[in-house]
Amino acid sequence: MKQFRVFFVLLLSFLLTSSLLAAPSYVKSPPLTKIVSSTKIKSVSNGGEIQVPIITWGGDIATILANGNDTKTQPGSLFSQAGLKLKLVRKDTFSDQVKDYLSGKSPYLRGTMGMINMASEAISKDSRTKPIVVYQMTWSTGGDALVVKSNIHRIKDLKGKTIALQAYGPHVDYMTKMLADAGLSIKDVNIRWLPDLTGTDNSPMASLQAGDVDAVFVITPDAMVLTSGGTVGTGAEDSVKGAKILLSTRTANRIIADVYAVRSDYFQSNKNDVENFVAGLLKSEEKLKSLFKKKSGSEYKQILSSSAKILLDSVQATADVQGLYADCQFVGWDGNVKYFSTPNYPRSFSILTKEIQPSFMQLGLLSKKTSLQQANWDYEKLRAGLSNTGGTTAPAFKQEEVATIIARRQQQGTLGSGELFKFEIFFKPNQNSFSTDLYEDAFSQVMKYASTYGGALITVEGHSDPLGYLRKKKAGESNMVLGRIKQSARNLSLSRAVAVRDSIISFSGQKNITLDPSQFAVVGQGISSPKSGVCGDSPCPPKTEKAWRDNMRVEFRVIQVEAEESAFNPL
């Protein structure tokens, strides 16, 4: 995320400075059914080239590579070998894509799951154009960010604030998911829509610079400008004084899913071509990963320059292509299997659809829920020709570094720094085991947070009852004895935190969901942070039975640690 996108940054700086930061023109965001209502539905022509939309995103580099590093399918390319003849057309304005889709210019839609759901009602009125989602390309793992003013420290602080983002763009479901996880709804915030994503006076970046809003959803290059290179905005060089990145998709790395969908009529009559398109993309992903791992050779240079020309209109923008690639994670064959065919996976195709559509109805973007179909591919058949389908991943966090960070924050009293979400569970006196039947809801919530915010650290903090310590202190026990009681309480609370973490990982395994143990940091707080508060150098005595029982708890925090570069392994 911290890679500075030189080409974009300089261009944006020039555009914004030269326009003297004119006031943004906000727009309404009616349902796409109204935007495309005048578009006549026509069949897709089966003769000649098939138009395929791409957008300015790292995932589309693989599409360019599969097409032979050109907008038109080149001889010998992966798509050509599959008998395809395609024309790649960059379409960053999604409503234009939808019009082409309905009018038969292209059988494909290229967007995020949020964008496909946004269009679902408009394109499902006619049976010919009902979408079938055929492929997941990537997750955004750093390319998108929420930038806020200095008075906003947690997601919950957005209540009552004004947020700006692009209408019909890639950040709408990012916003709704984040608010929902923080216990907020659309009604808790004020939303301003803008027509452009970047590079103009009518973009979210420009609205924060103009001082009109409290928070914006932007692409990472814009976030870097607003925050003086990813730190805190100084107010110089187009940054906004005090602006900071509150949450990027490097942390929230399982929210924005990029996919391809295809018209039902085209799928039914050209299923083999669509399957070959998906197979070509899977093979291209593998090849692209290999090229970017080596970062050398003529093929690597060629994909950089061709992608720079096609996606960024400049063959010189190769550094920006590298940045686009770094800001996404290709999911590959195993990721598609998980996404489309694993019902319990918390970030699956069906689950994303179920969480997106109700929030879009609240926004007025949809009037009703619309079912989305998937291709139901034979993934064993699609596995042919692929070499890496194991799905194994390295731990996301360096445990020794995490332990150092946690210890330092405990000493400084800043363990909650960067906290995104927090909740707790309670236990009984002398309880040391945490069964699923008692804590299934809490364990499910932790599993969802871990799966959605894979770049966040989850602390499991055990707390102990201070009453025994207070009684001994009142009885006049020595400091040595009191110190031993405190240490014993820390040890006990740590063992409980470990037991809870292990129970969560075991629970997830029973659901066929693999969690990364390195994402969890266990902490033994002992009696240092009782619910009843601290009186001087000791816990305050609980005054009621409820206050006493409330001290026996385990707290979960989802903490952003992007600033702690040494602890986090980028994907």
N, C-alpha and C positions, 0 to 999 in steps of 0.2 A: 504494500500500500504506500510505502514511503518513497517509492521510486518517483522521481520528479519528471513529469511528462513535458519535456522541454518544448516540443512543437506546439502542443495544445496550450500550455501555460503562456507562452509568448504571444500566440495568436489571440487568446482570450484577453490578455492584458491590453494588447493593442486595441482590440475592438471596444472594450469597455472604456478605456481611457479616451479614445478618440470620440466616443459618443457622449462624453461628459456625464456618464451614469444617468441617462434619462430615466424618468420614473417608469417602472414596469407597467405594462397594460395587462391586467388580469382578465381572465376569460371565464365563461361558464363551462361546466362540464356535463352536458346532457348525455343521456345514454347513447351509445354508438348507433342504436337503431335509428335515431333521428339524423345523425351525421351522414349515414349511408342510405337513407330511405329512398333517395332518388336514383340509386344505382340499380340498373336492370340486371337481373340474374340471367346469365348465359352459360352455355356449356363450354368446357375447356376444349380447345382444338387439339386433336391428337397428332396432327401433322407438324413436322418441323421441330424447332427447339421448344423445350418446356421452360417457362420462366420460373425461377426459384428466388425468392427474396432472401437477402442477407441484411444484417445490420452491423453497425460499428461496434463490434464486441469481439473479445478474444476467441470465443467459441467458433466464430465464423472463419477464422484462419484455417481451420480444418476443412471447411467446405471449399475454400479457395484451393487448398492443396489437392483435395480429391478431384477438383475440376481441371487440374493441370496448371495451376498458378495463373489462371486467366478467368475472365467472366464467361467466356465460351468454352465448352468442353474441348480439351485438347487431346489429340491422338495419344494413346498410351497411358492416359491418366486413369485413375481408379474408376471414375464414373464412365469413361469411355470403354474400359474393359468390361464393365457391367452392361454395356449396350445402351447407355444413357446419352442423351444429347440435350444439354442444359444451357440456360443463359442466366447467370447470376446477376441480379439487379439489387443494388443497395436501396433499401426502403426504410429509413429511420423513422418516418412518420407513420405510425401504425394504422391510422384511419385510411391512408392511401393504400396500404397493404390490403385492408379489408375490402376496399372498392375493387382492387384488381382481382381479388379472390372471388367476389360475387359476380363480377362481370366476365369471368372466364379467362382473364389474362394470365392468371397463375392458379394452379390447384393447391398451392402451399401457402401456409401462414408461418411466419417466423417471429416468435416473440417469447416473452416470459409466460409462465403459467397464469400470472395475473392478467396479462394482456389477452391471452386466449379466452380466459373466463369472462373478461370484460366484453369481448365480442360475441360470446356464446349465444346470447339471445338474438342478436341481429343476424347471425349466420345460420341459425337453426330453424328459422321460419319455413324454409324450403328444404325438403328432404335431400335435394341434390347437394346442398352446401353445408349440411351438418358436419362439424369437424370431427376428425378422428386423429387423436394425438398419437404420433407414430414413433417419436424418438426424443429422449432427453439428451441434450448436448452437454450442458455444464451447470454448475452452481456458481453464483457470484461469490468469490472468496476474497474480496478486497476492492472491487471496482466501484462500489457504491457506498455512500456515507450519509449519515445524519449530522449536520453541522448546526450547532446551537450557540446562542449568546451566553455570556459569562454567568448569568443568574440561573442557568439550568444545569443541574448536576446529575439528576437521575431521570429515567423515562417518566416517572410519575410527576415530575416537575413541569411537564408539558401541559398539564391540566389548566385550561383557561388561556393557553398561549395560541399564537397564530403560526401555522405551518404552511410553507409554500412548496409546491412540487408541480411537475409537468402533468398536464391533463393527458390521460390515456397512455401514460408513459410506464416505465419499468418499476417505478417506486411506490405505486399505489398499494399493492398488497404487502410490500415491505412496511409501509406505515401502519396499515391496519393490523398486521400480525404483531408488531412491536407494541402498539397501544393495548391490544387485547391481552398480551402476556403481562403487561404492567397493571392490568385491572382497569384500564380506561376504555372508553368507547368513542366513537366518532363525535358524539354530542359533547364530549369533554374538551374538544379542541376546535379552533377556528381554522378553516382550510381555505387557502387561496390557490387557484389554479393558474398555471401559466402555459402558453402555447409551445414553448421551446424547452428543450432539455439543457442546452448549453450554447455558449458563443454569441448570445444576443442580449439586448436590454430586457427581453421578455423571458428570461430564464430564472430559475430559483436562485442561482448565484447572484444575479443582479438585484434581486429583491432583497437579499440580506445586505448587500452593499448599500442599497438605498435606505435601509433602516426601517423598511415597512413591516418586517416579520420577525419572529423570535427564533425560528428554526427552519431549515431547508433540507430537502433530500436532493443530493447532487451526485454526479459522477466524481470519482476520486481526483482527477486533475483539478476540478473546480474546488473540491474540499481542500486541496493542498494550497491553492491560492488564498482562499478565505482564511486559512489558519496559519499563514506564514510558514508553509512547508510541512504542515502536519503537527505543529506544536500549539501555540496560542497566538491568535492574530494580533499583530502590533498596530494595525491601522495604516501601515505603509504598503506600497506596491500592491494595491487593490485588495489587501486583506482587510478584515473587519476586526477592530480592536476588541479583544476578549473572546473572539470566536474560537470554538474548539470542536473537534470531532467527538461526539458523544457515543456514537455506535456506527461502526462500519460493517460491511459484509465479511470482513476478515474475522470478526467475532461472530456475527450473525450469518454464518456461512451455509445455512440450509434453509434460507427463505426464498431467494430469487432463483427459480429454476428456469433455464432457457430450453425451449422445446421447438419442435416442428409439428404442425398439424396439417392435414390434407383433407380436401373435399371428399365427401362420401361417394359421390358418383365417380370421381376419378379413381378413388381407392378400389371400388368394385370392379372397374373395367381395366385397371392398370396395376393390380396388386403386385405383380412381379417387379414392375419398375419401381414402385414405392419401396418394396423390400430390398431391391438392389441399391436404391438410394441410401437406405439406412445401413446396409452392409458396407457400402463404400465409405460412409462417414465413420463407422466403427474402425475400419482399417486405416483411414486417414488419421484418426485420433492417435492410434498407436505409432504411426510413422512420425507424426508431428511431435509427440512426446520424446521420441528418440532424437529427432533433430534438435530440439530445444535443450535436451540434456547434453548433447555434444557441443552445441553452440559454435560450430565451425563447419567448413565445407561449402561447396557451391550450392547444394540443395538448400542448406540453411539460409544462405544469403539470398537465394532466389525467392524463398517463401516470405522472407522479411520484406524485400523490395516490392514484390507483387502485392502483398497484403497492404503495405503502406500506400501504394497507388490506388488500390481498389477501395480500401476502407477509409483512408485519410486524405486522398487526393494529392499525395506527394510521395514520390519514391524516396525522398530524403527522411521521411518520418519513421525510420526503422526502429529507433529507440522507443517510440510510442507503441509500435506493434509489440515489442518485447514487454512493455508495460501492460498492454491489453491481455497478452497471454498470461502474465503473472497474476492478473486480477481475477482469474477464473479457474475452476477445477473441472476438467473433463471427467465425466463419470464412467465412460467406457461401457463395456458389455456387462460387467457385474453390477455397475450402477443402474443400468437400465432394467436389469432383472429385479434388483431391489426396489426400484422406483415403481415399476408397473406390476410386479408379480408377488410382492411380499406384503400381504394385508396388514401385518402388525407394525411395519416400518413407520415410525411417527412422521416421516416426511415423504410419504408415498403420493402417487398421482391422485388417488381417491381422497386421501386426507387433505391434501392441499386444496382440492376443489371444494370440499365440504367447509373448509375454514374461510376460503376466499369469497364465495358467492354471497353468504349472508351479510358480510361486511360491505360488499359492493351494493347490495340492496339498500343498506342503510345510507350509503352515499348517493343513492339515486342513479347509479350507473346501470343497475339491472332492476327490472320490475318483478322478476320471479326467478326461481332456481331453474337451471337448464342442465340436463344430464350431458356429461361429456363422455365420449367413448374412447377407448384405446385400441390399438391394432391387434393385441393378443398374439404377438409373434411367437413362432417356434424358436425360442432363444438358443436351443441346442443347434438348430440349423444355422442361425446367425453366428454361432461360435466358430464356424469353419473359417480357416485362414487367419485367425487371431492367435496371438502368442501369449497374451497377458490377460487372463480372465479369472485370476484367483481372488482378487478383491482384498488382498492384504495391505494394511497400511501401517506405517511406523507410528509410534506414540507422538501425539501432538505437542506434548510438554516435556521439558527436561526436569525430572523430578528433583534433582539436587538444587537446581536453580529455583524451582517453585518453593522448596522448603526454606531456602534462604530468604526469599521475598516474604513468605508468610511470617517467619520469625521476626524479620525487621518490622513488618507492619504491626505485629502484635506489640512489640516494644514501643513503637511510636504511637500506638492507639489509632492506627489508620487502616485497620483490616477491611473496613467497608469502603475504602477508596475505590472508585470505579464501579461501585455496585450498580447492577442493572435491575435485578429482581431479588426478592428475599421472602422466605416463608419458613415456618417451623413446625415441628411435631413435638409431642409431649410423651413422657414415659412415667411409669410408676416407681415408687421407692424400690431400690434393690433390683430393678429390671436391667438385664444385660443382653437380652435377645429381642429382635425386632422382626416379627413374623409378617408375612405378606397379608394374611387375613386381617390384621389390625391396621396396616399402613399402606395398603395397595394404592389408594388415591394419591398419597404423598409420593410414593415410589414412582407412580406413573407420571406425576408432574415433573419429578427430577429427570426421568428418562426423556420426556419431551424437551425440557430445557437443554439437556446434554446433546440431544440430537439436532436441535435447531440452532443452538449457539455453540457450535463445536470449537470455536476459537476463544471461548470464555472459560475461565477457571471456576469450578464449583467447589466452594468450601463447605465442609460438613463439620459444624462446630458443636461440640458437646459442652453442656453446662450442668453444673451440679448444685444441689441444695446446700445453702450456707448455714442452715440452722444448727447443725452439729458443731461447726466451728464457732458460731456465736455463743453457744452454751458453754463451750470450753473457755472461751475468752472471758465470759462473765464470771466463770468460776475461778478465774485468776491463773490459768495455766501459763507456763513459761512461753517465751517467744519461740524457743526451739520446738516445743510440742505443737504450738500453733502453726509453725512453718511446715512441720511434717503433715499436719492435717490438710493444709493448703496443697501441698505436693500430692498427697494421696487423692485429693479431689480432682486435681489436674489429670493424674494418671487414670482415674476412673472415667472421667469425662472423655478422655482420649480413646480409651478402649471402647466406649459406647459409640463414639463417632466412627471408629473403624468398623464396628459391628454393623452400623447403619449403612456405611458405604458398601461393605461386602454384601449386605442383603439386597441393596439396590442393583448391584452388578449381577447378582445371582437371579434376581427377579427379571431383569432384562433378558438374561440368557434364556430363561424359560419362555420368553416371548419371541425367541429367535432374533433378538436385537443385541448386537455386540457394542458395548460401551467401552470407551478408552479409559482404563484405570488412571492414566497419567493426568486426566482432566480433573480428577478429584483430589483435593487437599484436605486432610483430616486435621482438626485442631482441637486440643483439649483446653477449654477456657476455665475449667474448674469453677471456682466461686468468684471469679474476677468481674463478671458482668451479669449480676443478678437482675431479674426483672424488677425487683423491689428497689434497685438503685444502690448507690454507694454513699455511705455516711462517713466522711473523714477517710480513714485508711481501711475501713471494714465495710462489708455488705450491710445494707440497711435491713433490720429485722422485718420479715414478712408479717403483716398485720392481720391477714385473713388466711383461711385454708387455701383459697384460690391462689393468693399471692405466693404461698408456699409451694403449691403444686406447679405453678407457672415457671418456677425456677428450674424445674427438672425438664429440660427440653434439649432438642437438637435443632440448630438453625442451619438453613441452607442459604447461601448467597451465590448468585451468578455474577461474577466479577470480570470486567473487561481488563485485560492485562496487555493490550497491544503496546503500551508504552514500555513494558518490560521485555524488550527485544530478546534478551538472553534466555528467557524462559520458554519462549514459544517457537516451535518449529513451523515455518510456513509450509503450506501444503504443496 
